Amino acid sequence: MQTQQLEHLINSWLKPELITDYCPNGLQVDCNKPINKVVTGVSATQALIDAAIEANADAILVHHGYFWKNETPTLVGMKYQRIQKLIKHNISLFAYHLPLDVHPEVGNNVQLAQLFNLNSISAIDGIKPQGVLMQAQTDKAIDLKTFAHVVEQSLQRKPLVVSGGDFLINKVAICTGGGQSFIEQAANAGADLFITGEVSEQTVHIAAEMGIHFIAAGHHATERYGIKALGEHLAQQTDIDVEFIDIYNPA
């Protein structure tokens, strides 16, 4: 499959043209050669590029690519080294940010909810793009300590946990990655718990004052599963060999 064909195929699944984002979604570096092996990962770091070279990949598919809004457009330093190595080894780069977060099947939010065995997963209405904040239900009411243990065991990472009061959890809101600013919308939607990747100073106060439990489980840790699911779907739908490589990141 050629690079443009692969981009068209993934775009038909994720529909990036419907979403305003902070970066270009789709093909970011085109080495214009047939793609038989794809390496997937969370971020297009030098370590992932090196791993893709070792795996003889023709392309890399990630959630966090390059060319972010307001960053310098010049190809110098770290950015040059990364892109130069891609071109030198004839490896194309595909990246999907918000379109991967919000997707109702392979998206980061849905995949994380499924990992925690939540059900009745749906987008919270009125928040754009649709699906950036999702809600789900527990099988039965559960206390915060028990749920936090499920998160820790599932992600193999100890989360930051903030109690919003003395109540059990039935409804959970999720926005993976750096979604802590959605805590007020989560509380207003009636969630008992809001899960995201990161935490800000004010998040702790909002949780206490609005009466909602809060868990920050790691930006990288909460966003491994969408790109992995997208890669698995790609392997199922084509004859491309796909390998997920998880580059450790404690953040």
ChimeraX commands (.cxc) that place a marker at each C-alpha (Angstrom):
marker #1 position 0.00,0.00,0.00 radius 0.5
marker #1 position 1.29,3.47,-0.88 radius 0.5
marker #1 position 1.45,6.30,1.66 radius 0.5
marker #1 position -1.41,8.29,0.14 radius 0.5
marker #1 position -3.59,5.18,0.06 radius 0.5
marker #1 position -2.90,4.47,3.72 radius 0.5
marker #1 position -3.67,8.05,4.68 radius 0.5
marker #1 position -6.95,7.91,2.78 radius 0.5
marker #1 position -7.88,4.66,4.50 radius 0.5
marker #1 position -7.18,5.90,8.05 radius 0.5
marker #1 position -8.85,9.23,7.30 radius 0.5
marker #1 position -11.98,7.34,6.25 radius 0.5
marker #1 position -12.06,5.80,9.75 radius 0.5
marker #1 position -11.10,8.81,11.90 radius 0.5
marker #1 position -12.52,11.65,9.76 radius 0.5
marker #1 position -9.96,14.32,10.79 radius 0.5
marker #1 position -11.49,16.85,8.39 radius 0.5
marker #1 position -14.41,17.24,10.83 radius 0.5
marker #1 position -12.20,18.32,13.75 radius 0.5
marker #1 position -10.28,21.53,14.43 radius 0.5
marker #1 position -6.99,20.50,16.01 radius 0.5
marker #1 position -3.67,21.91,17.24 radius 0.5
marker #1 position -1.64,20.08,14.60 radius 0.5
marker #1 position -2.02,18.52,11.14 radius 0.5
marker #1 position -3.62,15.07,11.21 radius 0.5
marker #1 position -2.65,12.40,8.72 radius 0.5
marker #1 position 0.55,12.03,6.72 radius 0.5
marker #1 position 3.24,14.33,8.16 radius 0.5
marker #1 position 6.39,12.94,6.52 radius 0.5
marker #1 position 6.00,11.23,3.15 radius 0.5
marker #1 position 8.82,8.96,2.03 radius 0.5
marker #1 position 6.67,7.77,-0.87 radius 0.5
marker #1 position 7.37,4.05,-0.86 radius 0.5
marker #1 position 5.17,0.96,-0.44 radius 0.5
marker #1 position 4.20,0.32,3.18 radius 0.5
marker #1 position 4.37,-3.26,4.39 radius 0.5
marker #1 position 5.40,-2.74,8.04 radius 0.5
marker #1 position 4.03,-0.09,10.41 radius 0.5
marker #1 position 5.22,0.64,13.94 radius 0.5
marker #1 position 2.67,2.32,16.21 radius 0.5
marker #1 position 3.40,4.27,19.39 radius 0.5
marker #1 position 2.17,7.17,21.48 radius 0.5
marker #1 position 4.70,9.83,20.45 radius 0.5
marker #1 position 7.10,10.23,17.52 radius 0.5
marker #1 position 10.17,10.53,19.73 radius 0.5
marker #1 position 13.73,9.72,18.73 radius 0.5
marker #1 position 13.49,6.51,20.76 radius 0.5
marker #1 position 10.43,5.36,18.78 radius 0.5
marker #1 position 12.10,6.26,15.49 radius 0.5
marker #1 position 15.16,4.21,16.48 radius 0.5
marker #1 position 12.92,1.29,17.44 radius 0.5
marker #1 position 11.10,1.54,14.10 radius 0.5
marker #1 position 14.43,1.49,12.25 radius 0.5
marker #1 position 15.41,-1.63,14.19 radius 0.5
marker #1 position 12.05,-3.20,13.30 radius 0.5
marker #1 position 12.54,-2.41,9.58 radius 0.5
marker #1 position 9.34,-0.35,9.51 radius 0.5
marker #1 position 8.22,1.54,6.41 radius 0.5
marker #1 position 6.04,3.92,8.43 radius 0.5
marker #1 position 5.31,5.09,11.97 radius 0.5
marker #1 position 1.75,5.78,13.17 radius 0.5
marker #1 position 1.43,7.84,16.36 radius 0.5
marker #1 position -0.93,9.95,18.47 radius 0.5
marker #1 position 1.58,12.76,19.08 radius 0.5
marker #1 position 3.34,13.81,15.90 radius 0.5
marker #1 position 4.93,17.11,14.86 radius 0.5
marker #1 position 4.14,20.66,13.70 radius 0.5
marker #1 position 2.09,21.81,16.69 radius 0.5
marker #1 position 0.32,25.17,16.74 radius 0.5
marker #1 position 2.54,28.07,17.86 radius 0.5
marker #1 position 5.77,26.04,17.76 radius 0.5
marker #1 position 8.66,27.29,15.64 radius 0.5
marker #1 position 8.39,26.11,12.01 radius 0.5
marker #1 position 12.15,25.86,11.56 radius 0.5
marker #1 position 13.78,22.45,11.20 radius 0.5
marker #1 position 16.58,22.80,13.73 radius 0.5
marker #1 position 17.85,20.92,16.75 radius 0.5
marker #1 position 15.72,18.05,18.01 radius 0.5
marker #1 position 13.05,18.41,15.29 radius 0.5
marker #1 position 15.68,18.32,12.54 radius 0.5
marker #1 position 17.36,15.25,14.04 radius 0.5
marker #1 position 14.06,13.37,14.19 radius 0.5
marker #1 position 12.89,14.25,10.68 radius 0.5
marker #1 position 16.35,13.81,9.18 radius 0.5
marker #1 position 16.47,10.28,10.55 radius 0.5
marker #1 position 13.01,9.46,9.19 radius 0.5
marker #1 position 14.03,10.64,5.73 radius 0.5
marker #1 position 17.45,8.96,5.86 radius 0.5
marker #1 position 15.83,5.60,6.64 radius 0.5
marker #1 position 12.90,6.16,4.27 radius 0.5
marker #1 position 10.24,5.98,6.99 radius 0.5
marker #1 position 6.94,7.87,6.62 radius 0.5
marker #1 position 5.14,9.38,9.59 radius 0.5
marker #1 position 1.39,9.46,10.23 radius 0.5
marker #1 position -0.11,11.21,13.27 radius 0.5
marker #1 position -3.66,11.56,14.60 radius 0.5
marker #1 position -4.34,13.68,17.67 radius 0.5
marker #1 position -7.93,14.69,18.58 radius 0.5
marker #1 position -9.49,12.42,15.92 radius 0.5
marker #1 position -7.98,9.47,17.79 radius 0.5
marker #1 position -9.02,10.77,21.22 radius 0.5
marker #1 position -12.69,11.03,20.30 radius 0.5
marker #1 position -13.28,8.03,18.04 radius 0.5
marker #1 position -16.20,5.90,19.34 radius 0.5
marker #1 position -14.46,2.56,18.74 radius 0.5
marker #1 position -10.66,2.84,18.72 radius 0.5
marker #1 position -10.41,6.21,20.49 radius 0.5
marker #1 position -8.34,6.81,23.60 radius 0.5
marker #1 position -11.35,7.62,25.80 radius 0.5
marker #1 position -13.35,4.56,24.76 radius 0.5
marker #1 position -10.37,2.22,24.98 radius 0.5
marker #1 position -9.52,3.42,28.50 radius 0.5
marker #1 position -13.12,3.00,29.65 radius 0.5
marker #1 position -13.13,-0.54,28.29 radius 0.5
marker #1 position -9.82,-1.28,30.01 radius 0.5
marker #1 position -11.47,-0.39,33.33 radius 0.5
marker #1 position -14.48,-2.64,32.48 radius 0.5
marker #1 position -16.90,0.29,32.36 radius 0.5
marker #1 position -20.09,0.08,30.32 radius 0.5
marker #1 position -22.68,2.32,28.63 radius 0.5
marker #1 position -19.86,4.44,27.18 radius 0.5
marker #1 position -20.97,7.59,25.37 radius 0.5
marker #1 position -19.91,11.14,24.58 radius 0.5
marker #1 position -21.05,13.90,26.92 radius 0.5
marker #1 position -23.22,16.21,24.81 radius 0.5
marker #1 position -22.44,19.85,24.21 radius 0.5
marker #1 position -18.65,19.57,24.35 radius 0.5
marker #1 position -16.65,19.91,21.16 radius 0.5
marker #1 position -15.25,17.97,19.53 radius 0.5
marker #1 position -17.89,15.34,20.24 radius 0.5
marker #1 position -16.29,12.57,22.30 radius 0.5
marker #1 position -13.41,14.57,23.80 radius 0.5
marker #1 position -15.17,14.04,27.17 radius 0.5
marker #1 position -16.92,10.70,27.61 radius 0.5
marker #1 position -19.02,9.12,30.33 radius 0.5
marker #1 position -19.50,5.52,31.40 radius 0.5
marker #1 position -21.04,3.44,34.18 radius 0.5
marker #1 position -19.60,0.98,36.67 radius 0.5
marker #1 position -21.24,-2.44,37.01 radius 0.5
marker #1 position -22.02,-1.59,40.62 radius 0.5
marker #1 position -21.31,1.22,43.04 radius 0.5
marker #1 position -17.63,1.19,44.01 radius 0.5
marker #1 position -15.55,3.20,46.47 radius 0.5
marker #1 position -12.71,5.46,45.33 radius 0.5
marker #1 position -9.93,3.38,46.89 radius 0.5
marker #1 position -11.08,0.23,45.08 radius 0.5
marker #1 position -11.44,2.03,41.76 radius 0.5
marker #1 position -8.00,3.60,42.14 radius 0.5
marker #1 position -6.57,0.11,42.65 radius 0.5
marker #1 position -8.21,-1.02,39.39 radius 0.5
marker #1 position -6.58,1.93,37.61 radius 0.5
marker #1 position -3.17,1.16,39.11 radius 0.5
marker #1 position -3.34,-2.53,38.22 radius 0.5
marker #1 position -4.61,-1.84,34.69 radius 0.5
marker #1 position -2.02,0.81,33.84 radius 0.5
marker #1 position 0.83,-0.54,36.01 radius 0.5
marker #1 position 1.29,2.98,37.33 radius 0.5
marker #1 position 0.30,4.53,40.66 radius 0.5
marker #1 position -2.21,7.33,39.97 radius 0.5
marker #1 position -2.73,10.60,41.80 radius 0.5
marker #1 position -6.08,10.31,43.59 radius 0.5
marker #1 position -8.17,13.17,44.99 radius 0.5
marker #1 position -11.33,12.51,46.98 radius 0.5
marker #1 position -14.29,14.77,46.35 radius 0.5
marker #1 position -16.17,13.55,49.40 radius 0.5
marker #1 position -17.69,10.49,51.05 radius 0.5
marker #1 position -19.68,8.83,48.25 radius 0.5
marker #1 position -19.49,5.81,45.96 radius 0.5
marker #1 position -18.80,5.83,42.23 radius 0.5
marker #1 position -21.43,4.94,39.65 radius 0.5
marker #1 position -20.79,7.39,36.81 radius 0.5
marker #1 position -17.29,8.05,35.46 radius 0.5
marker #1 position -16.16,10.82,33.08 radius 0.5
marker #1 position -12.98,10.34,31.03 radius 0.5
marker #1 position -10.72,12.61,28.99 radius 0.5
marker #1 position -7.29,11.04,28.45 radius 0.5
marker #1 position -4.00,12.93,28.32 radius 0.5
marker #1 position -3.94,16.59,29.34 radius 0.5
marker #1 position -7.69,16.87,29.90 radius 0.5
marker #1 position -7.78,18.13,33.49 radius 0.5
marker #1 position -9.52,21.36,32.44 radius 0.5
marker #1 position -12.68,19.36,31.71 radius 0.5
marker #1 position -13.28,18.59,35.40 radius 0.5
marker #1 position -16.03,21.20,35.75 radius 0.5
marker #1 position -17.90,19.84,32.72 radius 0.5
marker #1 position -17.52,16.34,34.16 radius 0.5
marker #1 position -19.00,17.45,37.48 radius 0.5
marker #1 position -21.83,19.33,35.78 radius 0.5
marker #1 position -22.65,16.17,33.80 radius 0.5
marker #1 position -23.20,14.34,37.09 radius 0.5
marker #1 position -20.03,12.24,37.15 radius 0.5
marker #1 position -18.90,10.84,40.49 radius 0.5
marker #1 position -15.32,10.46,39.22 radius 0.5
marker #1 position -13.27,12.21,36.54 radius 0.5
marker #1 position -10.24,10.41,35.09 radius 0.5
marker #1 position -7.60,12.09,32.97 radius 0.5
marker #1 position -3.83,11.96,32.51 radius 0.5
marker #1 position -2.53,15.12,34.16 radius 0.5
marker #1 position -3.33,17.39,37.08 radius 0.5
marker #1 position -3.08,21.16,37.62 radius 0.5
marker #1 position -2.94,23.00,40.92 radius 0.5
marker #1 position -6.53,24.20,40.67 radius 0.5
marker #1 position -7.88,20.75,39.83 radius 0.5
marker #1 position -7.61,19.61,43.45 radius 0.5
marker #1 position -9.64,22.58,44.68 radius 0.5
marker #1 position -12.30,22.12,42.00 radius 0.5
marker #1 position -12.71,18.45,42.93 radius 0.5
marker #1 position -13.25,19.34,46.60 radius 0.5
marker #1 position -15.58,22.26,45.94 radius 0.5
marker #1 position -17.69,20.60,43.25 radius 0.5
marker #1 position -17.85,17.24,45.01 radius 0.5
marker #1 position -16.27,14.99,42.39 radius 0.5
marker #1 position -13.54,12.38,42.79 radius 0.5
marker #1 position -10.49,12.89,40.56 radius 0.5
marker #1 position -7.76,10.58,39.26 radius 0.5
marker #1 position -4.73,11.66,37.23 radius 0.5
marker #1 position -3.32,8.44,35.82 radius 0.5
marker #1 position -0.57,9.74,33.51 radius 0.5
marker #1 position -0.69,11.37,30.08 radius 0.5
marker #1 position 1.27,8.62,28.35 radius 0.5
marker #1 position -0.32,5.82,30.38 radius 0.5
marker #1 position -3.88,6.86,29.49 radius 0.5
marker #1 position -3.13,7.31,25.80 radius 0.5
marker #1 position -1.41,4.03,24.92 radius 0.5
marker #1 position -4.59,2.22,24.04 radius 0.5
marker #1 position -6.11,4.24,21.20 radius 0.5
marker #1 position -3.07,4.05,18.95 radius 0.5
marker #1 position -2.66,0.38,19.81 radius 0.5
marker #1 position -6.30,-0.32,18.90 radius 0.5
marker #1 position -5.98,1.68,15.66 radius 0.5
marker #1 position -2.94,-0.35,14.69 radius 0.5
marker #1 position -4.72,-3.62,15.43 radius 0.5
marker #1 position -7.67,-2.49,13.31 radius 0.5
marker #1 position -5.28,-1.60,10.48 radius 0.5
marker #1 position -3.70,-5.05,10.65 radius 0.5
marker #1 position -7.13,-6.70,10.55 radius 0.5
marker #1 position -8.31,-4.68,7.55 radius 0.5
marker #1 position -5.16,-4.88,5.42 radius 0.5
marker #1 position -2.15,-7.11,4.83 radius 0.5
marker #1 position 0.15,-4.63,6.58 radius 0.5
marker #1 position 2.29,-5.97,9.42 radius 0.5
marker #1 position 1.70,-3.74,12.48 radius 0.5
marker #1 position 3.77,-3.68,15.69 radius 0.5
marker #1 position 2.97,-1.56,18.75 radius 0.5
marker #1 position 6.08,-0.33,20.59 radius 0.5
marker #1 position 5.60,1.29,23.97 radius 0.5
marker #1 position 8.40,3.71,24.82 radius 0.5
marker #1 position 8.38,4.10,28.62 radius 0.5
marker #1 position 7.34,7.52,29.89 radius 0.5
marker #1 position 6.52,8.11,33.59 radius 0.5
marker #1 position 4.56,11.32,32.88 radius 0.5
marker link #1:1,2 radius 0.2
marker link #1:2,3 radius 0.2
marker link #1:3,4 radius 0.2
marker link #1:4,5 radius 0.2
marker link #1:5,6 radius 0.2
marker link #1:6,7 radius 0.2
marker link #1:7,8 radius 0.2
marker link #1:8,9 radius 0.2
marker link #1:9,10 radius 0.2
marker link #1:10,11 radius 0.2
marker link #1:11,12 radius 0.2
marker link #1:12,13 radius 0.2
marker link #1:13,14 radius 0.2
marker link #1:14,15 radius 0.2
marker link #1:15,16 radius 0.2
marker link #1:16,17 radius 0.2
marker link #1:17,18 radius 0.2
marker link #1:18,19 radius 0.2
marker link #1:19,20 radius 0.2
marker link #1:20,21 radius 0.2
marker link #1:21,22 radius 0.2
marker link #1:22,23 radius 0.2
marker link #1:23,24 radius 0.2
marker link #1:24,25 radius 0.2
marker link #1:25,26 radius 0.2
marker link #1:26,27 radius 0.2
marker link #1:27,28 radius 0.2
marker link #1:28,29 radius 0.2
marker link #1:29,30 radius 0.2
marker link #1:30,31 radius 0.2
marker link #1:31,32 radius 0.2
marker link #1:32,33 radius 0.2
marker link #1:33,34 radius 0.2
marker link #1:34,35 radius 0.2
marker link #1:35,36 radius 0.2
marker link #1:36,37 radius 0.2
marker link #1:37,38 radius 0.2
marker link #1:38,39 radius 0.2
marker link #1:39,40 radius 0.2
marker link #1:40,41 radius 0.2
marker link #1:41,42 radius 0.2
marker link #1:42,43 radius 0.2
marker link #1:43,44 radius 0.2
marker link #1:44,45 radius 0.2
marker link #1:45,46 radius 0.2
marker link #1:46,47 radius 0.2
marker link #1:47,48 radius 0.2
marker link #1:48,49 radius 0.2
marker link #1:49,50 radius 0.2
marker link #1:50,51 radius 0.2
marker link #1:51,52 radius 0.2
marker link #1:52,53 radius 0.2
marker link #1:53,54 radius 0.2
marker link #1:54,55 radius 0.2
marker link #1:55,56 radius 0.2
marker link #1:56,57 radius 0.2
marker link #1:57,58 radius 0.2
marker link #1:58,59 radius 0.2
marker link #1:59,60 radius 0.2
marker link #1:60,61 radius 0.2
marker link #1:61,62 radius 0.2
marker link #1:62,63 radius 0.2
marker link #1:63,64 radius 0.2
marker link #1:64,65 radius 0.2
marker link #1:65,66 radius 0.2
marker link #1:66,67 radius 0.2
marker link #1:67,68 radius 0.2
marker link #1:68,69 radius 0.2
marker link #1:69,70 radius 0.2
marker link #1:70,71 radius 0.2
marker link #1:71,72 radius 0.2
marker link #1:72,73 radius 0.2
marker link #1:73,74 radius 0.2
marker link #1:74,75 radius 0.2
marker link #1:75,76 radius 0.2
marker link #1:76,77 radius 0.2
marker link #1:77,78 radius 0.2
marker link #1:78,79 radius 0.2
marker link #1:79,80 radius 0.2
marker link #1:80,81 radius 0.2
marker link #1:81,82 radius 0.2
marker link #1:82,83 radius 0.2
marker link #1:83,84 radius 0.2
marker link #1:84,85 radius 0.2
marker link #1:85,86 radius 0.2
marker link #1:86,87 radius 0.2
marker link #1:87,88 radius 0.2
marker link #1:88,89 radius 0.2
marker link #1:89,90 radius 0.2
marker link #1:90,91 radius 0.2
marker link #1:91,92 radius 0.2
marker link #1:92,93 radius 0.2
marker link #1:93,94 radius 0.2
marker link #1:94,95 radius 0.2
marker link #1:95,96 radius 0.2
marker link #1:96,97 radius 0.2
marker link #1:97,98 radius 0.2
marker link #1:98,99 radius 0.2
marker link #1:99,100 radius 0.2
marker link #1:100,101 radius 0.2
marker link #1:101,102 radius 0.2
marker link #1:102,103 radius 0.2
marker link #1:103,104 radius 0.2
marker link #1:104,105 radius 0.2
marker link #1:105,106 radius 0.2
marker link #1:106,107 radius 0.2
marker link #1:107,108 radius 0.2
marker link #1:108,109 radius 0.2
marker link #1:109,110 radius 0.2
marker link #1:110,111 radius 0.2
marker link #1:111,112 radius 0.2
marker link #1:112,113 radius 0.2
marker link #1:113,114 radius 0.2
marker link #1:114,115 radius 0.2
marker link #1:115,116 radius 0.2
marker link #1:116,117 radius 0.2
marker link #1:117,118 radius 0.2
marker link #1:118,119 radius 0.2
marker link #1:119,120 radius 0.2
marker link #1:120,121 radius 0.2
marker link #1:121,122 radius 0.2
marker link #1:122,123 radius 0.2
marker link #1:123,124 radius 0.2
marker link #1:124,125 radius 0.2
marker link #1:125,126 radius 0.2
marker link #1:126,127 radius 0.2
marker link #1:127,128 radius 0.2
marker link #1:128,129 radius 0.2
marker link #1:129,130 radius 0.2
marker link #1:130,131 radius 0.2
marker link #1:131,132 radius 0.2
marker link #1:132,133 radius 0.2
marker link #1:133,134 radius 0.2
marker link #1:134,135 radius 0.2
marker link #1:135,136 radius 0.2
marker link #1:136,137 radius 0.2
marker link #1:137,138 radius 0.2
marker link #1:138,139 radius 0.2
marker link #1:139,140 radius 0.2
marker link #1:140,141 radius 0.2
marker link #1:141,142 radius 0.2
marker link #1:142,143 radius 0.2
marker link #1:143,144 radius 0.2
marker link #1:144,145 radius 0.2
marker link #1:145,146 radius 0.2
marker link #1:146,147 radius 0.2
marker link #1:147,148 radius 0.2
marker link #1:148,149 radius 0.2
marker link #1:149,150 radius 0.2
marker link #1:150,151 radius 0.2
marker link #1:151,152 radius 0.2
marker link #1:152,153 radius 0.2
marker link #1:153,154 radius 0.2
marker link #1:154,155 radius 0.2
marker link #1:155,156 radius 0.2
marker link #1:156,157 radius 0.2
marker link #1:157,158 radius 0.2
marker link #1:158,159 radius 0.2
marker link #1:159,160 radius 0.2
marker link #1:160,161 radius 0.2
marker link #1:161,162 radius 0.2
marker link #1:162,163 radius 0.2
marker link #1:163,164 radius 0.2
marker link #1:164,165 radius 0.2
marker link #1:165,166 radius 0.2
marker link #1:166,167 radius 0.2
marker link #1:167,168 radius 0.2
marker link #1:168,169 radius 0.2
marker link #1:169,170 radius 0.2
marker link #1:170,171 radius 0.2
marker link #1:171,172 radius 0.2
marker link #1:172,173 radius 0.2
marker link #1:173,174 radius 0.2
marker link #1:174,175 radius 0.2
marker link #1:175,176 radius 0.2
marker link #1:176,177 radius 0.2
marker link #1:177,178 radius 0.2
marker link #1:178,179 radius 0.2
marker link #1:179,180 radius 0.2
marker link #1:180,181 radius 0.2
marker link #1:181,182 radius 0.2
marker link #1:182,183 radius 0.2
marker link #1:183,184 radius 0.2
marker link #1:184,185 radius 0.2
marker link #1:185,186 radius 0.2
marker link #1:186,187 radius 0.2
marker link #1:187,188 radius 0.2
marker link #1:188,189 radius 0.2
marker link #1:189,190 radius 0.2
marker link #1:190,191 radius 0.2
marker link #1:191,192 radius 0.2
marker link #1:192,193 radius 0.2
marker link #1:193,194 radius 0.2
marker link #1:194,195 radius 0.2
marker link #1:195,196 radius 0.2
marker link #1:196,197 radius 0.2
marker link #1:197,198 radius 0.2
marker link #1:198,199 radius 0.2
marker link #1:199,200 radius 0.2
marker link #1:200,201 radius 0.2
marker link #1:201,202 radius 0.2
marker link #1:202,203 radius 0.2
marker link #1:203,204 radius 0.2
marker link #1:204,205 radius 0.2
marker link #1:205,206 radius 0.2
marker link #1:206,207 radius 0.2
marker link #1:207,208 radius 0.2
marker link #1:208,209 radius 0.2
marker link #1:209,210 radius 0.2
marker link #1:210,211 radius 0.2
marker link #1:211,212 radius 0.2
marker link #1:212,213 radius 0.2
marker link #1:213,214 radius 0.2
marker link #1:214,215 radius 0.2
marker link #1:215,216 radius 0.2
marker link #1:216,217 radius 0.2
marker link #1:217,218 radius 0.2
marker link #1:218,219 radius 0.2
marker link #1:219,220 radius 0.2
marker link #1:220,221 radius 0.2
marker link #1:221,222 radius 0.2
marker link #1:222,223 radius 0.2
marker link #1:223,224 radius 0.2
marker link #1:224,225 radius 0.2
marker link #1:225,226 radius 0.2
marker link #1:226,227 radius 0.2
marker link #1:227,228 radius 0.2
marker link #1:228,229 radius 0.2
marker link #1:229,230 radius 0.2
marker link #1:230,231 radius 0.2
marker link #1:231,232 radius 0.2
marker link #1:232,233 radius 0.2
marker link #1:233,234 radius 0.2
marker link #1:234,235 radius 0.2
marker link #1:235,236 radius 0.2
marker link #1:236,237 radius 0.2
marker link #1:237,238 radius 0.2
marker link #1:238,239 radius 0.2
marker link #1:239,240 radius 0.2
marker link #1:240,241 radius 0.2
marker link #1:241,242 radius 0.2
marker link #1:242,243 radius 0.2
marker link #1:243,244 radius 0.2
marker link #1:244,245 radius 0.2
marker link #1:245,246 radius 0.2
marker link #1:246,247 radius 0.2
marker link #1:247,248 radius 0.2
marker link #1:248,249 radius 0.2
marker link #1:249,250 radius 0.2
marker link #1:250,251 radius 0.2
view
